[in-house]
Amino acid sequence: MARSIDISTARHILNSGDPVDISVWKSDGSILELRNVISIRYDFYGGWRNVKILASGECRKLRDICIFRVNDCPVFL
């Protein structure tokens, strides 16, 4: 069984600067799988995070609350 991590632990992992794999819920309820991304900016008060996909160089803006898996570990609030 995979171990689960707290949202604060997930934030520490994302803020470390190491490449990670994340799963995110989109606004329409579908799941977005992002592989090999790094967090480049985080707004604590707004809850937004900018991530960069290393393979393509694309940057995306995500809400931390919508991240439900980091490196195949479920994230709980």
Backbone atoms as SQL, in Angstrom:
CREATE TABLE atoms (id INTEGER PRIMARY KEY, chain TEXT, resi INTEGER, resn TEXT, atom TEXT, x REAL, y REAL, z REAL);
INSERT INTO atoms VALUES
  (1, 'A', 1, 'MET', 'N', 0.843, -1.186, 0.000),
  (2, 'A', 1, 'MET', 'CA', 0.000, 0.000, 0.000),
  (3, 'A', 1, 'MET', 'C', 0.884, 1.243, 0.000),
  (4, 'A', 2, 'ALA', 'N', 0.556, 2.201, -0.822),
  (5, 'A', 2, 'ALA', 'CA', 1.331, 3.435, -0.918),
  (6, 'A', 2, 'ALA', 'C', 1.093, 4.297, 0.317),
  (7, 'A', 3, 'ARG', 'N', 2.135, 4.918, 0.798),
  (8, 'A', 3, 'ARG', 'CA', 1.981, 5.800, 1.946),
  (9, 'A', 3, 'ARG', 'C', 1.412, 7.133, 1.462),
  (10, 'A', 4, 'SER', 'N', 0.657, 7.787, 2.303),
  (11, 'A', 4, 'SER', 'CA', 0.089, 9.082, 1.948),
  (12, 'A', 4, 'SER', 'C', 0.854, 10.179, 2.676),
  (13, 'A', 5, 'ILE', 'N', 0.794, 11.386, 2.129),
  (14, 'A', 5, 'ILE', 'CA', 1.516, 12.511, 2.708),
  (15, 'A', 5, 'ILE', 'C', 0.555, 13.678, 2.936),
  (16, 'A', 6, 'ASP', 'N', 0.897, 14.505, 3.882),
  (17, 'A', 6, 'ASP', 'CA', 0.136, 15.699, 4.205),
  (18, 'A', 6, 'ASP', 'C', 0.405, 16.778, 3.161),
  (19, 'A', 7, 'ILE', 'N', -0.520, 17.732, 3.016),
  (20, 'A', 7, 'ILE', 'CA', -0.345, 18.821, 2.045),
  (21, 'A', 7, 'ILE', 'C', 0.892, 19.656, 2.349),
  (22, 'A', 8, 'SER', 'N', 1.237, 19.829, 3.628),
  (23, 'A', 8, 'SER', 'CA', 2.432, 20.612, 3.966),
  (24, 'A', 8, 'SER', 'C', 3.696, 19.866, 3.548),
  (25, 'A', 9, 'THR', 'N', 3.702, 18.539, 3.660),
  (26, 'A', 9, 'THR', 'CA', 4.843, 17.745, 3.191),
  (27, 'A', 9, 'THR', 'C', 4.940, 17.816, 1.672),
  (28, 'A', 10, 'ALA', 'N', 3.802, 17.782, 1.000),
  (29, 'A', 10, 'ALA', 'CA', 3.786, 17.904, -0.458),
  (30, 'A', 10, 'ALA', 'C', 4.340, 19.264, -0.885),
  (31, 'A', 11, 'ARG', 'N', 4.009, 20.314, -0.140),
  (32, 'A', 11, 'ARG', 'CA', 4.549, 21.642, -0.455),
  (33, 'A', 11, 'ARG', 'C', 6.060, 21.677, -0.292),
  (34, 'A', 12, 'HIS', 'N', 6.581, 21.018, 0.743),
  (35, 'A', 12, 'HIS', 'CA', 8.035, 20.958, 0.943),
  (36, 'A', 12, 'HIS', 'C', 8.712, 20.211, -0.201),
  (37, 'A', 13, 'ILE', 'N', 8.094, 19.133, -0.655),
  (38, 'A', 13, 'ILE', 'CA', 8.648, 18.371, -1.773),
  (39, 'A', 13, 'ILE', 'C', 8.655, 19.223, -3.036),
  (40, 'A', 14, 'LEU', 'N', 7.559, 19.922, -3.293),
  (41, 'A', 14, 'LEU', 'CA', 7.470, 20.762, -4.486),
  (42, 'A', 14, 'LEU', 'C', 8.424, 21.951, -4.422),
  (43, 'A', 15, 'ASN', 'N', 8.598, 22.529, -3.243),
  (44, 'A', 15, 'ASN', 'CA', 9.475, 23.693, -3.093),
  (45, 'A', 15, 'ASN', 'C', 10.953, 23.336, -3.090),
  (46, 'A', 16, 'SER', 'N', 11.289, 22.046, -3.030),
  (47, 'A', 16, 'SER', 'CA', 12.692, 21.630, -2.978),
  (48, 'A', 16, 'SER', 'C', 13.443, 21.913, -4.279),
  (49, 'A', 17, 'GLY', 'N', 12.712, 22.022, -5.384),
  (50, 'A', 17, 'GLY', 'CA', 13.358, 22.283, -6.671),
  (51, 'A', 17, 'GLY', 'C', 13.699, 21.021, -7.446),
  (52, 'A', 18, 'ASP', 'N', 13.429, 19.859, -6.862),
  (53, 'A', 18, 'ASP', 'CA', 13.682, 18.593, -7.546),
  (54, 'A', 18, 'ASP', 'C', 12.521, 18.266, -8.483),
  (55, 'A', 19, 'PRO', 'N', 12.793, 17.620, -9.618),
  (56, 'A', 19, 'PRO', 'CA', 11.712, 17.221, -10.525),
  (57, 'A', 19, 'PRO', 'C', 10.792, 16.186, -9.861),
  (58, 'A', 20, 'VAL', 'N', 9.495, 16.362, -10.027),
  (59, 'A', 20, 'VAL', 'CA', 8.496, 15.466, -9.439),
  (60, 'A', 20, 'VAL', 'C', 7.417, 15.156, -10.474),
  (61, 'A', 21, 'ASP', 'N', 6.617, 14.144, -10.170),
  (62, 'A', 21, 'ASP', 'CA', 5.426, 13.815, -10.950),
  (63, 'A', 21, 'ASP', 'C', 4.220, 14.167, -10.089),
  (64, 'A', 22, 'ILE', 'N', 3.243, 14.879, -10.665),
  (65, 'A', 22, 'ILE', 'CA', 2.055, 15.269, -9.904),
  (66, 'A', 22, 'ILE', 'C', 0.794, 14.963, -10.697),
  (67, 'A', 23, 'SER', 'N', -0.280, 14.747, -9.954),
  (68, 'A', 23, 'SER', 'CA', -1.613, 14.578, -10.538),
  (69, 'A', 23, 'SER', 'C', -2.496, 15.687, -9.986),
  (70, 'A', 24, 'VAL', 'N', -3.248, 16.334, -10.876),
  (71, 'A', 24, 'VAL', 'CA', -4.034, 17.511, -10.516),
  (72, 'A', 24, 'VAL', 'C', -5.448, 17.366, -11.061),
  (73, 'A', 25, 'TRP', 'N', -6.431, 17.770, -10.254),
  (74, 'A', 25, 'TRP', 'CA', -7.806, 17.854, -10.741),
  (75, 'A', 25, 'TRP', 'C', -7.979, 19.158, -11.502),
  (76, 'A', 26, 'LYS', 'N', -8.580, 19.097, -12.688),
  (77, 'A', 26, 'LYS', 'CA', -8.886, 20.292, -13.462),
  (78, 'A', 26, 'LYS', 'C', -10.276, 20.784, -13.088),
  (79, 'A', 27, 'SER', 'N', -10.640, 21.976, -13.547),
  (80, 'A', 27, 'SER', 'CA', -11.928, 22.576, -13.178),
  (81, 'A', 27, 'SER', 'C', -13.122, 21.783, -13.699),
  (82, 'A', 28, 'ASP', 'N', -12.949, 21.032, -14.782),
  (83, 'A', 28, 'ASP', 'CA', -14.051, 20.231, -15.310),
  (84, 'A', 28, 'ASP', 'C', -14.118, 18.836, -14.677),
  (85, 'A', 29, 'GLY', 'N', -13.239, 18.547, -13.716),
  (86, 'A', 29, 'GLY', 'CA', -13.252, 17.264, -13.011),
  (87, 'A', 29, 'GLY', 'C', -12.323, 16.227, -13.592),
  (88, 'A', 30, 'SER', 'N', -11.719, 16.511, -14.731),
  (89, 'A', 30, 'SER', 'CA', -10.791, 15.552, -15.311),
  (90, 'A', 30, 'SER', 'C', -9.443, 15.630, -14.582),
  (91, 'A', 31, 'ILE', 'N', -8.622, 14.640, -14.814),
  (92, 'A', 31, 'ILE', 'CA', -7.326, 14.541, -14.129),
  (93, 'A', 31, 'ILE', 'C', -6.219, 14.888, -15.105),
  (94, 'A', 32, 'LEU', 'N', -5.297, 15.722, -14.654),
  (95, 'A', 32, 'LEU', 'CA', -4.136, 16.123, -15.432),
  (96, 'A', 32, 'LEU', 'C', -2.905, 15.483, -14.800),
  (97, 'A', 33, 'GLU', 'N', -2.200, 14.657, -15.552),
  (98, 'A', 33, 'GLU', 'CA', -0.972, 14.005, -15.083),
  (99, 'A', 33, 'GLU', 'C', 0.208, 14.784, -15.633),
  (100, 'A', 34, 'LEU', 'N', 1.016, 15.330, -14.752),
  (101, 'A', 34, 'LEU', 'CA', 2.196, 16.090, -15.159),
  (102, 'A', 34, 'LEU', 'C', 3.439, 15.344, -14.695),
  (103, 'A', 35, 'ARG', 'N', 4.298, 15.002, -15.618),
  (104, 'A', 35, 'ARG', 'CA', 5.508, 14.240, -15.323),
  (105, 'A', 35, 'ARG', 'C', 6.735, 15.136, -15.445),
  (106, 'A', 36, 'ASN', 'N', 7.666, 14.952, -14.530),
  (107, 'A', 36, 'ASN', 'CA', 8.960, 15.639, -14.565),
  (108, 'A', 36, 'ASN', 'C', 8.787, 17.164, -14.582),
  (109, 'A', 37, 'VAL', 'N', 8.165, 17.695, -13.521),
  (110, 'A', 37, 'VAL', 'CA', 7.945, 19.138, -13.393),
  (111, 'A', 37, 'VAL', 'C', 8.696, 19.682, -12.182),
  (112, 'A', 38, 'ILE', 'N', 8.983, 20.975, -12.221),
  (113, 'A', 38, 'ILE', 'CA', 9.562, 21.664, -11.071),
  (114, 'A', 38, 'ILE', 'C', 8.693, 22.875, -10.750),
  (115, 'A', 39, 'SER', 'N', 8.644, 23.212, -9.475),
  (116, 'A', 39, 'SER', 'CA', 7.890, 24.390, -9.050),
  (117, 'A', 39, 'SER', 'C', 8.811, 25.597, -9.166),
  (118, 'A', 40, 'ILE', 'N', 8.349, 26.632, -9.868),
  (119, 'A', 40, 'ILE', 'CA', 9.197, 27.809, -10.043),
  (120, 'A', 40, 'ILE', 'C', 8.716, 29.011, -9.236),
  (121, 'A', 41, 'ARG', 'N', 7.461, 28.984, -8.784),
  (122, 'A', 41, 'ARG', 'CA', 6.945, 30.094, -7.976),
  (123, 'A', 41, 'ARG', 'C', 5.742, 29.607, -7.195),
  (124, 'A', 42, 'TYR', 'N', 5.607, 30.116, -5.960),
  (125, 'A', 42, 'TYR', 'CA', 4.490, 29.709, -5.116),
  (126, 'A', 42, 'TYR', 'C', 3.952, 30.927, -4.384),
  (127, 'A', 43, 'ASP', 'N', 2.628, 31.108, -4.432),
  (128, 'A', 43, 'ASP', 'CA', 1.949, 32.188, -3.726),
  (129, 'A', 43, 'ASP', 'C', 1.144, 31.573, -2.587),
  (130, 'A', 44, 'PHE', 'N', 1.653, 31.679, -1.357),
  (131, 'A', 44, 'PHE', 'CA', 1.026, 31.058, -0.193),
  (132, 'A', 44, 'PHE', 'C', -0.368, 31.607, 0.053),
  (133, 'A', 45, 'TYR', 'N', -0.531, 32.920, -0.007),
  (134, 'A', 45, 'TYR', 'CA', -1.813, 33.535, 0.309),
  (135, 'A', 45, 'TYR', 'C', -2.870, 33.274, -0.755),
  (136, 'A', 46, 'GLY', 'N', -2.473, 33.182, -1.994),
  (137, 'A', 46, 'GLY', 'CA', -3.418, 32.891, -3.069),
  (138, 'A', 46, 'GLY', 'C', -3.617, 31.402, -3.296),
  (139, 'A', 47, 'GLY', 'N', -2.651, 30.592, -2.853),
  (140, 'A', 47, 'GLY', 'CA', -2.741, 29.151, -3.047),
  (141, 'A', 47, 'GLY', 'C', -2.367, 28.697, -4.445),
  (142, 'A', 48, 'TRP', 'N', -1.712, 29.555, -5.218),
  (143, 'A', 48, 'TRP', 'CA', -1.329, 29.250, -6.594),
  (144, 'A', 48, 'TRP', 'C', 0.129, 28.846, -6.668),
  (145, 'A', 49, 'ARG', 'N', 0.446, 28.003, -7.615),
  (146, 'A', 49, 'ARG', 'CA', 1.816, 27.549, -7.850),
  (147, 'A', 49, 'ARG', 'C', 2.073, 27.535, -9.354),
  (148, 'A', 50, 'ASN', 'N', 3.208, 28.044, -9.774),
  (149, 'A', 50, 'ASN', 'CA', 3.627, 27.947, -11.168),
  (150, 'A', 50, 'ASN', 'C', 4.613, 26.792, -11.276),
  (151, 'A', 51, 'VAL', 'N', 4.347, 25.882, -12.205),
  (152, 'A', 51, 'VAL', 'CA', 5.237, 24.754, -12.431),
  (153, 'A', 51, 'VAL', 'C', 5.706, 24.771, -13.879),
  (154, 'A', 52, 'LYS', 'N', 6.897, 24.220, -14.077),
  (155, 'A', 52, 'LYS', 'CA', 7.464, 24.144, -15.418),
  (156, 'A', 52, 'LYS', 'C', 7.667, 22.683, -15.768),
  (157, 'A', 53, 'ILE', 'N', 7.135, 22.277, -16.923),
  (158, 'A', 53, 'ILE', 'CA', 7.320, 20.922, -17.422),
  (159, 'A', 53, 'ILE', 'C', 8.670, 20.893, -18.132),
  (160, 'A', 54, 'LEU', 'N', 9.593, 20.091, -17.616),
  (161, 'A', 54, 'LEU', 'CA', 10.958, 20.117, -18.129),
  (162, 'A', 54, 'LEU', 'C', 11.072, 19.589, -19.554),
  (163, 'A', 55, 'ALA', 'N', 10.247, 18.638, -19.938),
  (164, 'A', 55, 'ALA', 'CA', 10.345, 18.053, -21.279),
  (165, 'A', 55, 'ALA', 'C', 9.987, 19.057, -22.375),
  (166, 'A', 56, 'SER', 'N', 8.970, 19.884, -22.127),
  (167, 'A', 56, 'SER', 'CA', 8.500, 20.798, -23.168),
  (168, 'A', 56, 'SER', 'C', 8.834, 22.260, -22.883),
  (169, 'A', 57, 'GLY', 'N', 9.153, 22.593, -21.631),
  (170, 'A', 57, 'GLY', 'CA', 9.413, 23.982, -21.274),
  (171, 'A', 57, 'GLY', 'C', 8.147, 24.772, -20.987),
  (172, 'A', 58, 'GLU', 'N', 6.990, 24.127, -21.043),
  (173, 'A', 58, 'GLU', 'CA', 5.706, 24.782, -20.798),
  (174, 'A', 58, 'GLU', 'C', 5.548, 25.106, -19.315),
  (175, 'A', 59, 'CYS', 'N', 4.987, 26.279, -19.024),
  (176, 'A', 59, 'CYS', 'CA', 4.691, 26.678, -17.647),
  (177, 'A', 59, 'CYS', 'C', 3.181, 26.633, -17.442),
  (178, 'A', 60, 'ARG', 'N', 2.765, 26.133, -16.264),
  (179, 'A', 60, 'ARG', 'CA', 1.344, 26.050, -15.935),
  (180, 'A', 60, 'ARG', 'C', 1.121, 26.617, -14.555),
  (181, 'A', 61, 'LYS', 'N', -0.064, 27.178, -14.345),
  (182, 'A', 61, 'LYS', 'CA', -0.451, 27.740, -13.057),
  (183, 'A', 61, 'LYS', 'C', -1.475, 26.805, -12.428),
  (184, 'A', 62, 'LEU', 'N', -1.183, 26.308, -11.220),
  (185, 'A', 62, 'LEU', 'CA', -2.027, 25.328, -10.554),
  (186, 'A', 62, 'LEU', 'C', -2.396, 25.808, -9.165),
  (187, 'A', 63, 'ARG', 'N', -3.540, 25.341, -8.677),
  (188, 'A', 63, 'ARG', 'CA', -3.907, 25.574, -7.276),
  (189, 'A', 63, 'ARG', 'C', -3.394, 24.406, -6.458),
  (190, 'A', 64, 'ASP', 'N', -2.754, 24.688, -5.326),
  (191, 'A', 64, 'ASP', 'CA', -2.221, 23.628, -4.471),
  (192, 'A', 64, 'ASP', 'C', -3.302, 22.679, -3.994),
  (193, 'A', 65, 'ILE', 'N', -4.491, 23.186, -3.739),
  (194, 'A', 65, 'ILE', 'CA', -5.578, 22.372, -3.210),
  (195, 'A', 65, 'ILE', 'C', -6.025, 21.317, -4.220),
  (196, 'A', 66, 'CYS', 'N', -5.728, 21.507, -5.498),
  (197, 'A', 66, 'CYS', 'CA', -6.134, 20.569, -6.539),
  (198, 'A', 66, 'CYS', 'C', -5.110, 19.464, -6.787),
  (199, 'A', 67, 'ILE', 'N', -3.948, 19.559, -6.165),
  (200, 'A', 67, 'ILE', 'CA', -2.926, 18.513, -6.303),
  (201, 'A', 67, 'ILE', 'C', -3.294, 17.372, -5.363),
  (202, 'A', 68, 'PHE', 'N', -3.508, 16.179, -5.906),
  (203, 'A', 68, 'PHE', 'CA', -3.905, 15.059, -5.062),
  (204, 'A', 68, 'PHE', 'C', -2.911, 13.897, -5.068),
  (205, 'A', 69, 'ARG', 'N', -1.841, 13.989, -5.859),
  (206, 'A', 69, 'ARG', 'CA', -0.814, 12.960, -5.844),
  (207, 'A', 69, 'ARG', 'C', 0.533, 13.579, -6.210),
  (208, 'A', 70, 'VAL', 'N', 1.554, 13.274, -5.418),
  (209, 'A', 70, 'VAL', 'CA', 2.924, 13.720, -5.683),
  (210, 'A', 70, 'VAL', 'C', 3.818, 12.480, -5.643),
  (211, 'A', 71, 'ASN', 'N', 4.513, 12.217, -6.739),
  (212, 'A', 71, 'ASN', 'CA', 5.393, 11.041, -6.839),
  (213, 'A', 71, 'ASN', 'C', 4.671, 9.761, -6.411),
  (214, 'A', 72, 'ASP', 'N', 3.476, 9.559, -6.914),
  (215, 'A', 72, 'ASP', 'CA', 2.646, 8.376, -6.645),
  (216, 'A', 72, 'ASP', 'C', 2.266, 8.212, -5.183),
  (217, 'A', 73, 'CYS', 'N', 2.353, 9.272, -4.391),
  (218, 'A', 73, 'CYS', 'CA', 1.888, 9.250, -2.997),
  (219, 'A', 73, 'CYS', 'C', 0.632, 10.121, -2.909),
  (220, 'A', 74, 'PRO', 'N', -0.477, 9.571, -2.429),
  (221, 'A', 74, 'PRO', 'CA', -1.696, 10.385, -2.274),
  (222, 'A', 74, 'PRO', 'C', -1.470, 11.514, -1.269),
  (223, 'A', 75, 'VAL', 'N', -2.052, 12.675, -1.560),
  (224, 'A', 75, 'VAL', 'CA', -1.916, 13.852, -0.699),
  (225, 'A', 75, 'VAL', 'C', -3.257, 14.079, -0.007),
  (226, 'A', 76, 'PHE', 'N', -3.212, 14.245, 1.316),
  (227, 'A', 76, 'PHE', 'CA', -4.442, 14.542, 2.061),
  (228, 'A', 76, 'PHE', 'C', -4.314, 15.895, 2.724),
  (229, 'A', 77, 'LEU', 'N', -5.464, 16.490, 3.036),
  (230, 'A', 77, 'LEU', 'CA', -5.496, 17.793, 3.680),
  (231, 'A', 77, 'LEU', 'C', -5.407, 17.577, 5.144);
